[in-house]
Amino acid sequence: MNDEIRKNLVDILHAANEIEDFVRGMDLIAYQNSPVTQRATERNFEIIGEALNRIKRIDEKLLERISEHQRIIGFRNILIHGYDVIDEVIVWKAIVNHLPTLKREIMEILGELI
């Protein structure tokens, strides 16, 4: 695996960890009442989506090991281009329901590199 892929995987893991740190101890209502947390979380999801997009250009086969990679890249596009229609509930559900799986998959791939 080349260094660029490794860097992007590390970026994804770092962004996912930051999201978890930002929302630790929050529920949906607290998240909705914290615009700073929302923006920081959205930015990290943008980073995750862009890193996956970069991996896609290099090694599509590797990307297939990451479930929902197409949806994550699409989510990034919505966050960037549809900033005025972002639904906090959808972002919150991504945090709670999908981020743990993404982290696990990325850690498994990175673990194989050691």
Secondary structure per residue as TSV (DSSP state, phi and psi in degrees):
chain	resnum	aa	ss	phi	psi
A	1	M	-	360.0	135.8
A	2	N	-	-81.4	166.0
A	3	D	H	-64.1	-33.2
A	4	E	H	-65.9	-41.6
A	5	I	H	-63.4	-46.0
A	6	R	H	-58.2	-44.9
A	7	K	H	-60.1	-43.4
A	8	N	H	-66.1	-38.4
A	9	L	H	-63.5	-42.3
A	10	V	H	-64.7	-40.4
A	11	D	H	-60.2	-41.4
A	12	I	H	-62.4	-47.4
A	13	L	H	-63.2	-41.9
A	14	H	H	-61.9	-45.8
A	15	A	H	-64.1	-40.6
A	16	A	H	-64.2	-41.6
A	17	N	H	-64.3	-39.0
A	18	E	H	-63.5	-42.2
A	19	I	H	-57.7	-47.5
A	20	E	H	-60.0	-40.6
A	21	D	H	-63.7	-42.9
A	22	F	H	-62.5	-37.0
A	23	V	H	-101.0	1.1
A	24	R	T	-54.5	128.5
A	25	G	T	82.8	-0.2
A	26	M	-	-96.4	154.9
A	27	D	-	-114.1	-177.6
A	28	L	H	-57.4	-43.2
A	29	I	H	-62.8	-45.2
A	30	A	H	-62.5	-40.1
A	31	Y	H	-62.5	-45.0
A	32	Q	H	-64.2	-26.1
A	33	N	T	-92.4	8.6
A	34	S	-	-126.6	86.2
A	35	P	H	-58.3	-33.7
A	36	V	H	-65.1	-44.8
A	37	T	H	-63.7	-40.7
A	38	Q	H	-59.2	-48.7
A	39	R	H	-65.2	-41.5
A	40	A	H	-64.4	-40.3
A	41	T	H	-66.2	-46.4
A	42	E	H	-60.1	-41.7
A	43	R	H	-60.7	-41.7
A	44	N	H	-68.6	-34.5
A	45	F	H	-66.3	-34.5
A	46	E	H	-62.2	-43.7
A	47	I	H	-61.5	-44.4
A	48	I	H	-59.4	-48.1
A	49	G	H	-63.9	-39.8
A	50	E	H	-68.1	-40.5
A	51	A	H	-62.4	-41.3
A	52	L	H	-64.3	-39.3
A	53	N	H	-62.5	-39.2
A	54	R	H	-67.6	-40.5
A	55	I	H	-62.3	-39.7
A	56	K	H	-57.0	-39.0
A	57	R	H	-68.5	-22.6
A	58	I	H	-99.4	-44.0
A	59	D	-	-150.1	87.0
A	60	E	H	-64.1	-31.1
A	61	K	H	-63.0	-42.8
A	62	L	H	-62.3	-41.5
A	63	L	H	-60.0	-30.4
A	64	E	T	-63.2	-19.0
A	65	R	T	-77.9	-8.1
A	66	I	S	-105.7	108.4
A	67	S	T	-62.6	145.3
A	68	E	T	65.5	19.3
A	69	H	H	-59.5	-36.7
A	70	Q	H	-66.4	-40.8
A	71	R	H	-67.0	-35.8
A	72	I	H	-66.8	-43.0
A	73	I	H	-63.8	-40.8
A	74	G	H	-63.4	-38.4
A	75	F	H	-62.6	-41.1
A	76	R	H	-58.5	-43.7
A	77	N	H	-64.1	-39.5
A	78	I	H	-64.2	-44.5
A	79	L	H	-61.2	-39.1
A	80	I	H	-78.1	-47.2
A	81	H	H	-93.6	-21.1
A	82	G	-	-115.3	38.0
A	83	Y	G	-52.9	-26.5
A	84	D	G	-86.1	-3.8
A	85	V	G	-126.1	22.4
A	86	I	-	-71.2	130.7
A	87	D	-	-99.7	115.0
A	88	E	H	-59.3	-30.5
A	89	V	H	-65.9	-40.7
A	90	I	H	-65.9	-43.0
A	91	V	H	-62.2	-44.0
A	92	W	H	-60.9	-43.3
A	93	K	H	-63.2	-36.0
A	94	A	I	-63.4	-40.1
A	95	I	I	-63.2	-50.9
A	96	V	I	-75.6	-42.2
A	97	N	I	-94.9	-26.1
A	98	H	I	-119.0	-29.0
A	99	L	H	-60.9	-42.1
A	100	P	H	-60.0	-38.9
A	101	T	H	-66.4	-43.8
A	102	L	H	-59.7	-46.3
A	103	K	H	-59.6	-45.2
A	104	R	H	-60.0	-46.2
A	105	E	H	-64.1	-42.0
A	106	I	H	-65.8	-42.3
A	107	M	H	-64.9	-37.0
A	108	E	H	-63.0	-44.6
A	109	I	H	-64.2	-46.7
A	110	L	H	-63.0	-36.3
A	111	G	H	-61.7	-30.4
A	112	E	H	-72.8	-16.7
A	113	L	T	-83.9	-14.2
A	114	I	-	-83.2	360.0
